[in-house]
Structure formats: structure tokens, C-alpha cells
Amino acid sequence: KYTPKESDLEAIIARANKIPVFPGTQVLYLLDHEVTLVNNDGSAKRVITQVAQATGKQGRDLLIKNHLPRSGTVKLIHAYSRRPDGTRQEASSMRNSVIRFRGLEVGSLVVLQYVHYMRPQRFLPNHYAASWFFQGLNRQHAMGLWVLITPRERRLKVVKDAGIEERVSREGAY
């Protein structure tokens, strides 16, 4: 229930040109969203959703080639681009955990959504460790959200920078 649906993605795409772009931005992430369900053994199911727009030539070049996780299992849900004229095109290739998009231009959007089943990490048995970034070099994030779902009894150690809002809610066993 926490994962953006196709209708949510279309609404985000429709608002793309209404977001002011900061100077120096090459890629505007209209949505950078992850839902992570952590299991007791330290494994996790992650659903990653990104809607990114190339705001410059470097950004266009960066969005042509997207990397998926190499370990675990990945199931692709959406991988397509939208040109400024509205033309939709599916990803041109997916090989060796790399998705490529053809024919991107400045103003093009890339939509990527996938499920990643992570194995437990070897260095911390029965634990989960991860980092999530809400900003990056030459990247502007209009909306960044990480939903972390853990069993209720699991204690969390969270380190975050000022300005990052954290909300905790309890639902059932999570």
C-alpha cells in the first residue's frame, strides 16, 4: 500500500514542468521513493520507484544508463521514458543489471520501478544496514521518501542529517 501506482506516476509526470529547477541541476528527481520491508533474518524486500527528468545534457547522458542491484533478485515493474512531446518509449535494453534508454533529450523523463529481494548481509547476521540519500551532486529532489517497515520488536539505530523529517507509526506486527 506504500508503493506508488501507475496513476500516481502519471500525476507526477503531469506536474513535471511546474517544478522550479535550481541552477546547476542536471537531473531533477520528481520522485525518489523506496519502500523496504526488513525480515527478521536481515533479508529485505525493496520496491524502488524513480521518476527523473533530464534538465541538461549531462543529465540526459546520466539517464541513458541506469544500474540495478547486482545481488539478490530483481523484478522489473516499469522501465520507460517520456520525451518532452509526450511520446512514451519502453527501455531499449536490459542486460547485466543495466537498463538503457534510447532517444533521450533534454526534458525527457525516465520512469523506473522495480522490486529487489535482498539476501541477508554476511557481515551482520540477522541485521539490516542501509543508507539512503535525499540529495546528490547536480541532482535536485522534488520528493524523496524512504518507507522502512520492520518487525515491531526490532530496535532501530538511525542517523540522519538535520532537515530530514522522520515519522514513526505502528501497524499490526510492524
ROLUMTI-741907 format. One record per residue (C-alpha): residue number from 1; x, y, z. Coordinates in steps of 0.5 Angstrom, whole numbers, plus 500, padded with zeros to 3 digits. Each point is the difference from the previous one (the first is absolute). Last residue first. Layout:
N
(NUM (X Y Z))
...
***
This chain:
174
(174 (510 493 524))
(173 (496 494 504))
(172 (494 504 499))
(171 (501 507 498))
(170 (505 505 504))
(169 (502 506 497))
(168 (506 504 500))
(167 (501 507 497))
(166 (507 502 498))
(165 (502 507 497))
(164 (506 501 497))
(163 (502 508 501))
(162 (506 498 504))
(161 (504 494 498))
(160 (498 493 502))
(159 (503 494 504))
(158 (495 495 502))
(157 (501 494 504))
(156 (494 495 500))
(155 (497 495 505))
(154 (497 494 497))
(153 (494 498 504))
(152 (495 504 496))
(151 (502 496 494))
(150 (503 505 495))
(149 (497 504 494))
(148 (504 506 498))
(147 (497 505 495))
(146 (505 504 497))
(145 (497 507 496))
(144 (504 505 496))
(143 (495 505 496))
(142 (503 506 496))
(141 (507 497 500))
(140 (505 504 496))
(139 (506 497 498))
(138 (507 503 498))
(137 (503 496 505))
(136 (495 497 505))
(135 (494 500 504))
(134 (496 496 505))
(133 (505 495 501))
(132 (498 493 503))
(131 (505 495 503))
(130 (499 493 502))
(129 (501 495 506))
(128 (496 494 501))
(127 (501 495 506))
(126 (499 493 501))
(125 (508 498 498))
(124 (504 507 499))
(123 (506 498 496))
(122 (496 496 495))
(121 (494 504 498))
(120 (494 497 500))
(119 (497 499 493))
(118 (497 506 496))
(117 (494 499 496))
(116 (499 506 496))
(115 (494 502 497))
(114 (500 505 494))
(113 (497 507 497))
(112 (504 504 495))
(111 (497 506 497))
(110 (504 505 496))
(109 (498 507 498))
(108 (503 503 494))
(107 (501 508 500))
(106 (507 500 497))
(105 (500 494 495))
(104 (499 493 501))
(103 (500 495 493))
(102 (502 494 503))
(101 (499 497 508))
(100 (505 495 503))
(99 (499 496 506))
(98 (506 497 503))
(97 (500 493 504))
(96 (504 496 495))
(95 (495 502 495))
(94 (494 504 499))
(93 (498 503 493))
(92 (496 505 497))
(91 (496 503 506))
(90 (493 501 497))
(89 (498 506 497))
(88 (495 505 501))
(87 (499 506 496))
(86 (497 506 504))
(85 (504 506 496))
(84 (505 501 505))
(83 (502 492 499))
(82 (498 495 505))
(81 (504 494 502))
(80 (498 493 502))
(79 (502 495 505))
(78 (494 498 505))
(77 (500 493 504))
(76 (506 497 500))
(75 (502 494 504))
(74 (507 500 504))
(73 (502 494 503))
(72 (506 501 505))
(71 (507 503 498))
(70 (501 504 494))
(69 (496 506 502))
(68 (497 504 494))
(67 (504 505 496))
(66 (497 505 496))
(65 (503 502 493))
(64 (497 506 496))
(63 (498 504 506))
(62 (508 502 501))
(61 (500 503 493))
(60 (494 504 500))
(59 (502 503 507))
(58 (507 502 497))
(57 (496 503 494))
(56 (495 504 505))
(55 (494 499 504))
(54 (499 493 499))
(53 (494 498 504))
(52 (499 494 505))
(51 (495 496 502))
(50 (502 495 505))
(49 (497 494 503))
(48 (503 495 505))
(47 (497 494 503))
(46 (504 496 505))
(45 (499 494 503))
(44 (505 498 506))
(43 (505 495 503))
(42 (502 501 507))
(41 (498 494 503))
(40 (494 503 503))
(39 (497 503 493))
(38 (501 507 498))
(37 (495 503 496))
(36 (503 506 496))
(35 (495 505 496))
(34 (504 505 496))
(33 (499 506 496))
(32 (504 505 496))
(31 (494 504 497))
(30 (501 507 495))
(29 (507 498 500))
(28 (503 506 496))
(27 (507 498 497))
(26 (505 505 497))
(25 (499 506 506))
(24 (505 505 500))
(23 (495 506 501))
(22 (494 497 503))
(21 (494 498 496))
(20 (493 502 502))
(19 (494 495 500))
(18 (494 501 495))
(17 (503 497 494))
(16 (500 493 504))
(15 (493 500 502))
(14 (497 496 495))
(13 (505 495 502))
(12 (499 499 507))
(11 (492 499 498))
(10 (502 495 495))
(9 (505 496 506))
(8 (494 501 505))
(7 (495 496 495))
(6 (505 495 499))
(5 (501 498 507))
(4 (505 503 505))
(3 (501 495 505))
(2 (498 501 508))
(1 (494 495 499))
***
